[in-house]
């Protein structure tokens, strides 16, 4: 792999663009990471995430920018470069690994290589015109439909870069620092999914220490399609729940039971981990997965879960806590008319659980109103109570 300075020097940046136009400024923006400045990491990462990976969107400048980050990590691991404030190398390793993971997650797509190539087809003359308009700061260029093809090309380029990105992250799977190993597992998993690559996590399984790192490994194994069933009998309920989240465990009754058990106390999953894990967002991950794997006919069986969630929900968490299972109990109807009656006992019980929580009813239009309105249900508490009581 080229060194990070080599990538800055050899990339034809003005033949790419980012969220704000021509990427001719990328060498200056990214080189902030190389400066002898105690704020180098925050300055450089701000540029990367504001321009190169703006709000999770990729641009033609994203592939070379990401290769620069991977090269910087490689330089750090191999001792070719020591960052400013080098005594805090863990912070740098984690930030660079997180950035590689975020790019990989943003660039993952279901299209085959051939489909990507077809979607990225663009006459060279059109490509040059767009780049010239970017360099001229012509705002109208953002309306050009040809930009879509260039985005597809960026996705194809990132998939092609995945082996190099993975090689930068791989050595850190065996690092002596637990926090670094955890982030390396998350990054390697996301990059492998991006590039449709194999990555051996057996060493990570063996070296995992503590709940957070073990959970990250189990989640990564699940995302990569490995069998996590052995972890469904783990002594730790958090690890069992992470094993249950694996896509391959969809339809497994044992996994479903673990998800239901994990939500018996909706506050408990929020306390499981001391680290924010990439593939786990507290009880929302659990309830949304449970809902995705269920059918409307399962609403009655899941009523105790919904009651627990509705009792713990507050005004701004209504969509996250109640939305997935409420939509399961109230599937969209073809007529799209307001629901004024004819509800089942289970549906009325779902509504009664919402009505019972005073914290969901501030007296003004809220996220609860949006949730209910989207399901053709009354947005007024008393009207909902009347519907629940039949």
Secondary structure, DSSP 8 states (H G I E B T S, - for coil): ---HHHHHHHS-GGG-EETTEEGGGHHHHHGGGGSS-TTHHHHHHHHIIIIITGGG---HHHHHHHHHHHHHHHHHHTTS---TTGGGHHHHHHHHHHHHHHHHHHH--S--HHHHHHHT---HHHHHHHHHHHHTT-GGGGG-TTHHHHHHHHHHHHHHHHHHHHHHHHGGGG-S-HHHHHHHHHHHHHHHHHHT-----HHHHHH--HHHHHHHHHHHHHHTT---GGGGG-SSHHHHHHHHTSGGGTT-HHHHHHHHHHTSSTTGGGGS-SS--TT--THHHHHHHHHHT--GGGTTTTHHHHHHHHHH--GGGHHHHHHHHHHHHS---SS-----S---HHHHHHHHHHHT-GGG--SS--HHHHHHHTTT---SHHHHHHHHH-
